[in-house]
Amino acid sequence: MCAHFGNLAREVAELEAAGIDMFHLDVMDGRFVPNFGMGLQDIEFIAAHATKPADVHLMIEDPGNYVEKFAKLGIKVIYTHPEADYHPARTLLKIADAGAAPGIAINPGTPVEAIEPLLHLAQYVLVMTVNPGFAGQPYLSFVDEKVDRLAELKERYGYRIVIDGACTAAVVERLA
């Protein structure tokens, strides 16, 4: 979301030289979230120029229609929002069948109970700590309880928790 598209190859190289271990790429359709982000061609460009793995956060309606295309690019983890999908379980299975790790992304206002029936299908749960769509938003502290609850459920289901949005050093320390 924060990339400069005119210098994308240079930014990929600079980030890798700085020591990143993975790219997190936001795909937004202007419908599920009120902004536009990278598209399939942008992700394809990054995948062709990067040596580090990438995950893709699909903030789009009907993500199941697109997951195989992203997996074919070598994307390691694909996150989808059950709120944007008529068949979220089918989509998570499709991601796994395509060779990527399935991830569930959950918005700040969505209760954990809404995704609990899907947790056995996920290898990752991405917790949005801001409302998705725009960079630079403040951290929503009420999400702390959601992270705590997901940490409890993690013992049963075995997924990894990922935090997305307003990830300052203080937030990372708070949630570690």
N, C-alpha and C positions, 0 to 999 in steps of 0.2 A: 504494500500500500504506500510505502514511503520512498519507493525507488524513483530515480530520475530516468525516465524511459529513453531520453536522448543519449544517455551514457550507460546503458544497461550492462554491456559487456565489461566496461571498466569498473562499474560498481560491483559486479560479481567477482572480478579479480581482486579488487581491494578488500572485500569482505573475507574472501578466502585467505588472502595474505595476512589479514588481521587475526586469523585463527578460529573463525566460526566452525562449528561442527555440523551445522545443518541450516538450510534455508527454510524459512516459513513464508509461504506464498499465499496471499489472499486473493480469492476470486469472488467478485461481487457483481450482481446483475442489475442493480438499481431497482429491484422489485422486492426481494427479501430484505435487503438493507437499502437505505436511501443514498447509495453512492455506487460508483462503478470502480472496479479494480481490474486486476489482470485478467486476461482471457486465455484461452487455450494456446494461441500463438505466442503470447508472452511467456507462458510456462514452457513451451517447447523451446524457445530461444534460450531461456535460462538453463534448462536441462542440457542443451547442447554445449553451453559454455562453462558450466560448473563441473567441478570435480567432486564436490561435496554432495551428499544426498539432500533431498528436499521433501518437505511435506506440503500439502495443499489444503487450505481451509476454504471449503466451498460454501459461501454465503449466497446461495442461489436457490431459486425454486426448482423443484424436481431434480435434485442432484443425481438421482439414480440413472438419469439419461446420459450422464457425462463421465461417470467414474471410470469406465473402461478406457476412455480416451486418455485420461490423466495417468492411469496405471501403465499404459503402453509407453509413456514417456519415462518410466523408471521412477516415478514418485513413490517414496517409501511408505508414507502415511497419508491417508485421505480422510479428512474430517468433514462430516456432514451434520446439518442441524435437523433433528427429527421434526422440528416445528415447520420446516420447509418441504417436507416429504410426505406424500400420501402413504408410502410403504417403506418406512425407515428400516425395518428388519431386512427386507429384501435388498435394500441398498447396501447395508452393511455386509451381507453375505456376498453380494456382487463384488464389493471391494476386495474381500478376501479371495474370492475365486479368480479375480484379475491379478492377484499376486502382490497386492499392497496390504498394509496393516489398516484395519478399519478403526476409525475414530469417531466418537460422538462429540459434537460441540454443543454446549448448553449456554443459552443466554442468561443474563443476570436475573430476569424475571421468571424464568422457567424453573419450577420446583424439581428437585432431584427425583421425586416420585414419578414424574412424567417420563423419565428415561430409565428408571430402574428395570423395567421388563426387558430392556435392550442391552443392559450392561454385560451380559454373558457373551454377547457378540462382538464386543469392543476390546481392542488392545490398548486404546488410549481414550481418555476423556479430557477434552479441552474446555476449560471453564473460562467463559468470558467475564472479565472483571470490569468491563465497560459495555455500554450498548454498542453492538457491532456496527461498523460502517465508516467511522472517522477516527483518525489518529489524534492524539493529544487530549483525550478526554480524561477527567479525573477518575481515580479508583473508586469503585462503589463498595464500601466496607461491609455492607450487608451480605456480600458474597462469601465472606469468611466462613459463615455457618455452612454454606453449601460445600465449600472445600473440605471442612471438617467432616461432614456427612459422607462425602465421596471417599474420603480417606478411610472411614470406617468400613464402607462397602467394598473397598479395594481388596481387603483381606479375603473376601468371599469370591470376588470375580477376577482378580489378578490383573487388572488394567493399570496403566500408568496415568498419572494426572499431569496435565499441562495447563499453565496459566497464560492467558492472552489478554493484553490490554493494560496500559498504565503500569508496566513492569519496571518500576524504579527499584533501586537497591533496597529501600525500606520495605517495599511490598514483598520482594523476594525473601528478605529476612523474616518478615512477619509470617509468611506462609510456608517456610521451610520446615 
